[in-house]
Each structure stands twice: as structure tokens, then as C-alpha cells.
Amino acid sequence: MTDIAALLGSDADSLLNHTCQGVPRDSLHLPGPDFIDRVMADSDRSPAVLRNMQSFFNHGRLAGTGYLSLLPVDQGIEHSAGASFAPNPRYFDPANIVELALEGGCNGVASTLGVLSSVARRYAHKIPMMLKLNHNETLSHPAIYDQTLFADVDQAHDMGCVAVGATIYFGSHESRRQIMEISEAFERAHQLGMVTVLWAYLRNPAFKQDGTDYHVSADLTSQANHMAATLKADIVKQKLPENNGGYRAVGFGHTHDNVYSELTTDHPIDLARYQVANCFMGRAGLINSGGGSKGHSDLGEAVRTAVINKRAGGMGLISGRKAFQKPMQEGVELLHAIQDVYLSTDVMVA
């Protein structure tokens, strides 16, 4: 097993022994082996949706825990294939993407229409697949920042996917259209029995103020989470918060003093706990993103993010570039280290 405390270094005591006070643990619907019976069974989700959610929970090294370790590889469109795969050209071949998820013990793999459809007959019965429906392509010049549908829900269903994923850039000028598109797509996915996963990201130049990027503030990202859950996302993907007070800095929208004085502190677990609270107190599972690859520090950063997510009450981690931009064995080891956090009985919900 991974030496979690050693990888956390000087932050180990603070991260492993913190107790959340503002939003206490017993107010949450926490992940666990019985999550579907205990939480999702209250919802209007069909038996087929519950079965497909259970297929995620039953796969990989985290099978039976109620936690998720997912491999997302949609960066060939989001960041360009060259920028994504040149560090490790074997992943230009979609089969190797799925093989990494299998070897890495992931609960599932998420990717694009082309990637998954090209190998679906070989792998759809071996690992749960999630089709990412929309993307922000970066070949158009000058750059635009919008999420465009590349696929429809029926295509995902026909190739054997158990879930669909999508991104909404909340706060952008295009967000209202994206909300309508993805609301319709998620309703169709639920009709077909598939799980829905929303990348609830923020995008607006005004969210950067005086050198601070509030796209990763706890209060603004949490509101994006709340809207994602309102759109009936079964799982919400969100970046880990790095600061707070976005509403106040931007000077727009609505918040409350209690958010900052009672419900959160500056501790990273408290900030992530507020994200979980806005996912209907955990009824929609929060998975945090692993972020980009920085090289030698990736393993420690991935374990740190997993510890914060788990202790905050989150459902897992969705980490791509830190794993696939390395030789496969190193990528497998990083994914296993993330999973070891969720398997560890020493890392408890704060």
C-alpha cells in the first residue's frame, strides 16, 4: 500500500487529522457500499440507471467501497492530440487508453465518441465506459470558449456505454444554451438507463480579480455544483477549491456571510466540504479532477487531492493527464496510489 503520510509530507497532520465543524460529517449522504440502496433509491432514477451506477461501483480495485477512480481522456480535443499524447505517443491508439484504465484498476473510462467507438466491441463488456458528449475544441482561431456537442446520447447507448458526461461553462455568455442542451441530453440518458456526469466548470474573465483566479474559489465552484445537481447530474466533476470569496471579489451574484464565517474556513478540506454540501449534501457524488501533469510532483499531488476529496465526503477522483502522460507502468502506479487513499481505513471522513 502507498505510504500516504510520507507523500503528504509536512501537510500530513493537518490533512489527516482535521475535523470539519461548519458542515458536520453526520449531515452528509456519504459514499459507501450501500450508496444506491441508501441514497439513490430515494430518487426518480430508473432501475436501469441504478444498475449502471452499480456497474461503476462493482469494477476495479475500489469495487464494493462506493468510491470511484475514473480515467478521463478527452484532452485530444480539449487540448489537442499533440499536446496531450506527444509525451507518450502510445496513447494516440485508443486501445491503450482503455488498457491503462484496466491495468490501473479504474472503475471506468471516459473519452470521446471516436476513441470509444473505435474499440467498443473489444472493451464495452470489460470496463464501464462513459461517453463525453461535448467539447471545447481549440483549432478555431481566434480562440472561442464554448462547449459544442460532438455526439448524442443514443450513440453512447448503442456502443454500450453505462454513462454520459458533459461540460457546462457556468458563468459564460454561452452557459444558458449549454444548460438547455445538457438538460435535454441528461433526460434522454436517464430514459435509456445511463448515468449522468457533469463537468461543472466556471468560465468568465471577470472571475479573475487582482491576480487571483476565482474560477477555483469554493463559493463559486459550489454554486456550479448546485446547478449541476439541479440538472440531475448523478455525479458532479469539479476542480478542487484553491481559494474562497469569489462572489465578494467579483462583486456580482448572491451569497451570505455565513458561507465564510460559519460554513467554511481556509482549510482545504473545509472548502471541499462546502462543495459536497452543494451537491445536495452528497446525494450527487462529488469527484474532483486530478489536474494537469507537472512531472515529478504528480504522485504527491494526486494523493493529496484524493485525501482532501475523501475526507471532505467526496466520491472519488477522475485523473487523466497525470496518468497517461507517463509510461504505462508509472501511470498504473499513480492510479493505484489514488485508489489506496480510498482503500485506507486510516483516511476517514473528517
Steps between C-alpha positions, in 0.01 A plus 500: 500500500605858437665689787242776500643699790846506343363636173306770686822611669467796734126522426432148629383594849277783380339295223464169684380628838277797416132494606241702311276711723301726267331219305530196729556151370169365632305744279634340181388210282839332487631251245495136603422149379128565550489843334243400239264338752552772760504812281424456130196280565322811632523663157295459182786317325390184318623152591718509188678815623554344841635183339746698286611705800559175684713380209737791572505412869564131428804546276873539563704512818237711679220251430264474796613821672263756346796707380603569141833527320433605140737555207393789272675545166313762298799734483569412136226750418516727804878555485590351156623149433860614466508686831333206673668196347841611377647439850394135458405423136357155576181673614426621149359144477165489687554137603789604723280756675258228602784263586638762742161520670487121528858459620457796731203339676261785413123477546451636148642692205365822348589620153377635168264355241786405269722346768234280657320404179826384343551230766151454647451141382823396669452678832137597574446174691832525684482845660219756546530770233385863513459702182589870533233673288640851454837671473672835464710446188809718472574506126266791424688830481466739666419282798144464619400347830183302454389141549369346177319169469710242314267205564148417611378281780368222276848447356632445851224252573550311173871443563434361849590795721360500854532878535524830317700803604483864401650837589319824568697822529289661771538875503579527128288683246422163339399325822123541460509312168729233646263457797209437266697258281635296788169495690340340194793262452495388864125439487549280194788319668285420803223377271752258348628393842836675497677686781560875453824677591545878475831684479370809689768748400509881513605727216491880506786754483339691789574205729866607501549799730822670617718203411277237664315240293156451652408234244619268779338679795295285736192723488476535120586136420250387762222696331597327174469169685154596624387577146651174377302302757190698403552382141483144639867419475552173686868588541655848501858555385663809646846645545630502855452847655813709540350812656169650613308824478441504126158661536644785704798557272294503181229711658218322323243236590371399839665351807472517880744589777445160663670333202829654613454539876329172591492248216859526376851578618825528306570130552490313166276225639246755624498665156442165329235413762305807386515361145351173625227686689395667175471160334178457700706398806656216303191362327686581179849357537789749480808390308788743481726530198862399516631799305783523249831320514794685655746210495678390819238648736202323341486206741498715812247742353268218395507342846445839665194567281361154576544549875323837490215362289447192717524682831261769371238235419564473127451190287837477330746634250501530121862531394629487143812694397695411811457133399508483120782746441740252659624152411213259561649340810553838664145597409372178654695565819355852528144372455562231762631762743180700457294188561704411807372820664140379461593148611682623811314465828733765645360772272154572637235760418579813702 
